[in-house]
Amino acid sequence: MAIVYDTYQREAPQRLPLLSAADPVRVLAWRDGNAVSAAQFLAHVRAVAARLPMAAAAVNLCEDRYSFMVAFCAIVLRGQTNLLPSSRAPQAVDEVMAAHPGCYALGEQALDPAPSGYRQLPPLEVTPSLELDAAWPMIPADQVVAIGYTSGSTGTPSANEKTWRSFHASNTGNLVMLQAVVGAHFSVVTTVPPQHMYGMEMSVLLPLLGEVGVHAGRPFFPADVAAALAEMPAPRVLVTTPVHLRALVESGIELPSITAMVSATAPLPIELAQAAERCFGAPLLEVFGSTETCVFASRRPTVDEDWLLYDGVTLHPQPDGTAVEAPQLEGSVTLADIVSLSEGGRRFRLRGRHADMLEIAGKRASLGDLSRRLLAIPGVQDGVVFQLDGGDALGVHRIAALAVAPGLDEHVILDALRRAIDPLFLPRPLRLVAALPRNETGKLPRAALLELLQHHD
């Protein structure tokens, strides 16, 4: 695969296909129990593209995954950029639109209230199939096809441009990783929204560029996940998050046979990974990446603690994080993750995040480890430890925690933490809440944490 990556980097093709599929009748998606061919999909794309206004960019708000893919490709076909806010909340959408004057919003639902300039997709059921001998669309490799926004879990969401070449390159790494486990052809069901970069990679790019079939829905409850899987042909891959995975395991539901599970967006406790593999009889793969970099490594946590880099990826540990070089990146990108390398730089182990590292009176700890120890307390169903804004006279920031622990009180939790961590790092305040403000992918936006804590103070 190194040859493939080198081709992307050195030869830089001027145009790349919108769909990498030699067979127009191959199944690209499953919608309402019906198979949708690549040719039918392209007919929908062309019909929608013809109705789009002149603009530089559009906010893609489609919730149905098939509608999202049609809108995504129609926007690209018009030479425009998909804007992917971290949330479909009106404020998040308004902020993105304000940063891109003249853009519009596109979705399949009738929204009320709707963003300024909102346009609703036409029905996608009656469009005739594309002629099978019609040419596949080719897209300029350097066209910025999407701008993804970070979740805001460490602060204000930031914008990250993605070219069509970079998406082709990142998809190659994901496809090689999955095909090594499940074979050349498979179908995908995912609980992750397509606007999230993880959802984009695993449920939009894979079917477009990897000849993979995807379920159009975004099932939420365990029964919905089981029903969606039952509509798909084997081999099946379930793409999800630790939050959804825990709900599936705790529900006791029996799923149709799956060949693999994929998890990302939040730390995956080893106990949950082991339980998921026992319950569903399939390997659980964890992928590592970010909105800035896309996925660039994977592991099977029940087997390996270390992550295996995709071909063509190089890491350079820095004092304040790690510089990443990857085929999908124009240059190196520095992440806040602290890593140690092994096997000649082909594997790495996470040691924490620079932003998570705490130092008080000469002692060090990480917020990630503190959160892990909070979650390990019997009776704590969910929880997080985080640092507050501002500092004391010495510049030390207070540490706070939120916990979901029905039947426990704050003193019981703090007593348990005292036995597990240095007293200097005990969170004060620690507040019990009914639920943490997790977003659609299970992440915890910092602003939402601070607001919830303030509400309880």
C-alpha positions in Angstrom: 0.0 0.0 0.0 3.0 2.3 0.3 3.0 2.6 -3.5 -0.6 3.8 -3.4 0.2 6.4 -0.8 3.3 7.5 -2.7 1.1 8.0 -5.8 -1.2 10.4 -3.8 1.7 12.3 -2.5 4.1 12.6 -5.5 2.0 12.4 -8.6 -1.0 14.4 -7.2 -3.6 13.5 -9.9 -5.5 16.6 -11.1 -8.9 14.9 -10.9 -10.2 11.9 -8.9 -13.5 10.0 -9.3 -16.5 11.0 -7.2 -17.3 7.3 -7.0 -14.7 4.6 -7.2 -16.8 1.8 -8.7 -16.4 0.0 -12.0 -19.9 -1.5 -11.7 -22.8 1.0 -11.9 -25.2 -1.6 -10.5 -23.3 -2.3 -7.4 -25.2 -1.6 -4.2 -24.1 1.6 -2.6 -26.8 2.0 0.1 -29.7 0.3 1.7 -32.7 2.5 2.3 -36.1 1.5 3.8 -35.1 -2.1 3.1 -34.4 -1.4 -0.6 -31.0 -1.6 -2.3 -29.8 1.6 -4.1 -27.4 1.2 -6.9 -24.5 3.5 -7.7 -26.2 4.5 -10.9 -29.4 5.4 -9.1 -27.4 7.3 -6.6 -25.6 9.4 -9.3 -29.0 10.2 -10.8 -30.2 11.6 -7.5 -26.9 13.5 -7.2 -27.2 15.1 -10.6 -30.9 16.0 -10.0 -30.1 17.8 -6.7 -27.0 19.5 -8.1 -29.0 21.0 -10.9 -31.2 22.8 -8.3 -28.5 24.2 -6.0 -27.9 27.9 -5.9 -24.7 29.6 -6.8 -22.6 29.8 -3.7 -19.2 28.9 -2.3 -20.4 26.6 0.4 -23.4 24.9 2.0 -24.2 23.6 5.5 -25.2 19.9 5.1 -27.8 19.3 7.7 -29.2 16.0 6.4 -29.9 13.4 9.1 -30.8 10.5 6.8 -27.4 9.1 5.7 -28.4 8.5 2.1 -29.8 12.1 1.8 -26.6 13.3 3.4 -24.5 11.5 0.8 -26.6 12.8 -2.1 -26.4 16.3 -0.8 -22.7 16.0 -0.1 -21.9 14.8 -3.6 -24.3 17.3 -5.2 -22.5 20.1 -3.4 -19.1 18.8 -4.5 -20.3 18.4 -8.1 -21.2 22.1 -8.1 -17.7 23.0 -7.0 -18.9 24.0 -3.5 -17.8 23.0 0.0 -19.8 21.0 2.6 -19.8 22.8 5.9 -20.1 20.3 8.8 -20.8 22.0 12.1 -20.0 20.0 15.2 -23.7 20.1 16.2 -27.0 20.8 14.4 -28.0 23.1 17.2 -29.2 26.4 15.8 -26.4 28.4 17.5 -23.7 26.1 16.1 -25.2 26.3 12.6 -25.5 30.1 12.8 -21.9 30.5 13.9 -20.7 28.4 10.9 -22.9 30.3 8.5 -21.6 33.6 9.8 -18.1 32.5 9.1 -19.0 31.8 5.5 -21.0 34.8 4.2 -23.2 33.9 1.2 -23.5 30.2 2.1 -26.8 28.3 2.4 -28.1 25.3 4.3 -29.4 22.1 2.9 -31.4 19.3 4.5 -34.1 16.7 3.8 -36.5 17.8 6.6 -38.8 20.8 6.9 -37.1 22.7 9.7 -38.9 25.3 11.9 -37.2 27.5 12.6 -34.9 27.0 9.7 -31.5 28.6 9.1 -31.3 31.6 6.8 -31.4 30.5 3.2 -32.4 26.9 4.0 -33.3 24.6 1.1 -35.0 21.3 1.4 -34.0 18.4 -0.7 -36.6 17.1 -3.3 -37.9 13.6 -2.8 -35.3 11.0 -3.8 -37.5 8.0 -4.6 -38.7 8.8 -8.2 -35.5 9.8 -10.0 -34.8 7.5 -12.9 -31.6 5.5 -13.0 -28.6 7.0 -14.8 -27.6 5.5 -18.1 -25.2 2.7 -17.4 -22.7 4.0 -20.0 -22.7 7.5 -18.6 -19.3 8.8 -17.5 -18.4 8.8 -13.8 -18.0 12.4 -12.5 -14.4 13.4 -11.8 -13.6 16.0 -9.1 -10.5 18.3 -8.9 -8.2 16.6 -6.5 -7.4 19.9 -4.7 -11.1 21.0 -4.4 -12.0 21.7 -0.7 -15.0 19.4 -0.5 -15.6 19.7 3.3 -14.8 21.8 6.3 -15.2 19.8 9.5 -15.5 21.4 12.9 -14.0 20.0 16.1 -16.4 19.0 18.9 -15.3 21.8 21.3 -14.4 19.3 23.9 -11.2 21.2 24.6 -12.5 24.7 23.8 -14.0 26.6 20.8 -14.7 24.4 17.7 -12.1 24.9 15.0 -12.4 24.6 11.2 -10.5 22.0 9.2 -10.5 21.9 5.4 -10.6 18.6 3.6 -9.7 18.2 -0.1 -11.0 15.4 -2.3 -7.4 14.1 -2.6 -7.1 14.0 1.2 -10.4 12.1 1.5 -9.3 9.6 -1.1 -6.0 9.0 0.8 -7.6 8.7 4.2 -10.2 6.3 2.9 -7.4 4.0 1.5 -6.0 3.5 5.1 -9.4 2.7 6.6 -10.3 0.3 3.7 -7.1 -1.6 4.0 -7.5 -1.9 7.8 -11.1 -3.2 7.6 -10.6 -5.5 4.6 -7.8 -7.3 6.5 -10.4 -8.3 9.1 -13.7 -8.6 7.2 -12.7 -9.2 3.5 -13.0 -7.2 0.3 -16.8 -6.5 0.5 -19.0 -5.7 3.5 -21.9 -3.6 4.6 -21.9 -0.9 7.4 -24.4 0.1 10.0 -23.4 3.1 12.1 -24.8 5.1 15.1 -22.6 8.0 14.3 -23.8 11.2 12.4 -22.3 11.7 9.0 -21.3 15.3 9.9 -18.8 14.0 12.4 -15.4 13.2 10.7 -15.5 9.7 12.1 -19.0 9.2 10.6 -17.9 10.8 7.4 -15.0 8.4 7.0 -16.7 5.2 8.0 -20.2 5.7 6.5 -19.8 8.2 3.6 -16.3 7.8 2.2 -16.3 4.0 2.5 -19.4 3.5 0.3 -18.4 6.2 -2.1 -14.8 5.2 -2.5 -14.6 1.6 -1.2 -17.5 -0.2 -2.8 -19.1 -0.7 0.6 -22.9 -0.8 1.2 -24.2 1.4 4.0 -27.4 1.6 5.9 -29.2 4.9 5.3 -30.4 5.3 8.9 -28.7 6.3 12.2 -30.1 3.9 14.7 -30.0 5.0 18.3 -31.6 2.5 20.6 -30.4 -1.1 20.8 -33.5 -2.5 19.1 -33.0 0.0 16.2 -29.4 -1.1 15.8 -30.5 -4.8 15.7 -33.2 -3.9 13.1 -30.8 -2.0 10.9 -28.3 -4.8 10.9 -31.0 -7.3 10.0 -31.7 -5.3 6.9 -28.1 -5.5 5.7 -26.4 -8.4 3.9 -23.4 -10.2 5.6 -20.6 -9.6 6.3 -21.8 -6.7 8.5 -19.7 -4.1 10.3 -21.1 -2.0 13.2 -19.5 1.4 13.5 -20.3 3.0 16.8 -19.0 4.8 20.0 -18.3 3.6 23.5 -21.5 5.2 24.7 -23.7 3.3 22.2 -21.6 0.2 22.7 -22.2 0.2 26.5 -26.0 0.6 25.9 -25.9 -2.4 23.5 -24.1 -4.5 26.0 -26.2 -3.6 29.0 -29.5 -4.1 27.0 -28.8 -7.8 26.7 -30.1 -7.6 23.1 -29.1 -10.2 20.6 -27.8 -8.7 17.4 -27.7 -10.3 13.9 -24.3 -11.8 13.2 -21.6 -9.2 12.7 -18.1 -9.7 11.4 -16.5 -6.7 13.2 -17.3 -3.7 15.4 -15.5 -0.3 15.1 -15.3 2.3 17.9 -14.0 5.8 18.3 -14.7 9.3 19.6 -13.9 8.5 23.3 -11.7 6.3 25.4 -12.8 2.7 25.3 -12.5 0.9 28.7 -10.9 -2.5 28.2 -13.7 -4.1 30.3 -16.3 -2.8 27.8 -14.3 -4.0 24.8 -14.1 -7.5 26.4 -17.8 -7.5 27.2 -18.8 -6.4 23.7 -16.7 -9.2 22.1 -18.3 -11.7 24.4 -21.8 -10.5 23.7 -21.6 -10.2 20.0 -19.0 -12.7 19.0 -16.9 -10.3 16.8 -13.6 -8.5 17.1 -13.8 -4.9 18.3 -11.5 -2.5 16.4 -10.7 0.9 17.8 -9.5 3.6 15.4 -7.4 6.7 16.3 -7.6 10.0 14.7 -9.1 13.5 14.9 -11.0 16.0 12.9 -7.7 17.6 12.0 -6.0 14.4 10.8 -8.7 11.9 10.0 -8.0 8.3 11.2 -4.4 7.2 11.0 -4.1 4.2 13.4 -6.1 1.2 14.8 -5.9 -1.5 17.3 -7.9 -4.4 18.8 -7.9 -3.3 22.5 -8.6 -6.8 23.8 -5.4 -8.0 22.2 -3.1 -4.9 21.9 -2.5 -1.9 24.1 -0.4 -0.3 21.4 -1.8 1.3 18.2 -0.7 0.3 14.7 -0.1 3.2 12.3 -1.5 3.0 8.8 0.9 2.8 5.9 2.6 6.0 5.1 2.0 7.6 8.6 4.9 8.9 10.7 4.7 10.2 14.3 7.2 12.7 15.8 6.8 13.0 19.6 7.1 16.6 20.8 7.4 18.1 24.3 3.8 19.4 24.0 2.2 16.7 21.9 2.9 14.7 18.7 3.4 15.8 15.1 1.6 13.6 12.6 2.6 13.1 9.0 0.1 11.2 6.9 -0.8 10.7 3.2 -4.0 12.7 3.7 -2.2 15.7 5.2 -0.5 18.5 3.2 2.0 19.0 6.1 2.5 17.8 9.6 -0.3 18.4 12.2 0.5 18.5 15.9 -2.0 16.9 18.2 -2.0 17.3 22.0 -1.6 13.6 22.6 1.6 12.4 24.3 2.9 9.1 22.8 5.8 6.6 23.1 6.9 4.8 19.9 7.8 1.1 19.5 8.6 -1.3 16.7 10.7 1.2 14.8 8.0 3.8 15.0 5.2 1.6 13.5 3.3 1.4 16.8 2.7 3.8 19.6 1.2 3.9 23.1 -0.8 6.8 24.4 0.6 8.4 27.5 -1.9 11.2 27.9 -2.7 14.6 26.4 -0.6 17.7 27.0 -3.7 19.7 27.7 -4.8 17.0 30.3 -1.5 17.0 32.2 -1.7 18.5 35.7 1.1 19.6 37.9 0.5 20.7 41.5 3.2 21.1 44.1 5.6 19.1 42.0 3.2 16.2 41.5 1.8 15.2 38.2 -1.5 13.6 37.0 -3.7 13.5 33.9 -7.3 14.4 33.6 -7.8 11.2 31.6 -6.5 9.0 34.3 -8.5 10.8 37.0 -11.7 10.3 34.9 -10.8 6.7 34.5 -10.5 6.2 38.2 -13.8 8.0 38.8 -15.5 5.7 36.4 -14.0 2.7 38.1 -15.8 3.4 41.4 -18.7 0.9 41.8 -22.0 2.7 41.2 -20.6 5.4 39.0 -22.3 5.0 35.6 -20.7 8.0 33.9 -18.3 10.7 34.9 -15.6 13.2 33.9 -12.9 15.2 35.7 -11.9 18.5 34.1 -10.1 21.7 34.9 -11.8 25.0 35.5 -11.0 28.3 33.9 -8.9 30.8 35.8 -6.4 30.1 38.5 -5.4 31.0 42.0 -2.5 33.4 43.0 0.0 30.7 42.0 -1.7 30.0 38.7 -3.1 26.6 39.8 -6.5 25.8 38.3 -9.2 24.1 40.3 -10.2 20.6 39.3 -13.9 19.7 39.1 -15.9 16.6 38.4 -19.4 15.6 37.3 -20.7 12.1 38.0 -23.8 10.1 37.2 -24.2 7.7 40.2 -27.7 6.9 41.4 -27.7 5.8 45.0 -24.4 7.3 45.9 -23.6 10.7 47.4 -20.7 13.0 46.8 -18.9 12.0 50.0 -18.9 8.3 49.2 -17.4 9.1 45.8 -14.7 11.4 47.2 -13.8 8.8 49.8 -13.3 6.2 47.1 -11.2 8.7 45.1 -9.0 9.4 48.1 -8.0 5.7 48.1 -7.1 5.9 44.4 -5.4 9.2 43.8 -3.2 11.8 45.5 -5.4 14.1 47.6 -3.9 17.1 45.8 -6.0 16.0 42.7 -9.3 15.4 44.4 -12.0 17.3 42.4 -13.6 20.1 44.2 -16.4 20.6 43.5 -17.7 17.2 42.6 -21.4 17.3 41.6 -23.9 14.5 41.0 -26.0 15.0 37.9 -28.7 13.0 36.1 -26.7 12.8 32.9 -23.6 14.3 31.3 -24.1 16.6 28.4 -22.7 14.3 25.8 -23.2 15.1 22.1 -24.2 12.8 19.3 -20.8 11.0 19.3 -20.5 10.8 23.1 -18.1 13.6 23.5 -18.4 16.3 26.2 -18.1 19.9 24.9 -16.3 22.0 27.5 -18.8 24.8 27.4 -21.6 22.3 28.2 -19.6 20.9 31.2 -19.0 24.4 32.6 -22.6 25.4 32.2 -23.9 22.2 33.9 -21.5 22.7 36.8 -22.5 26.3 37.2 -26.2 25.3 37.2 -25.4 23.0 40.1 -23.3 25.4 42.1 
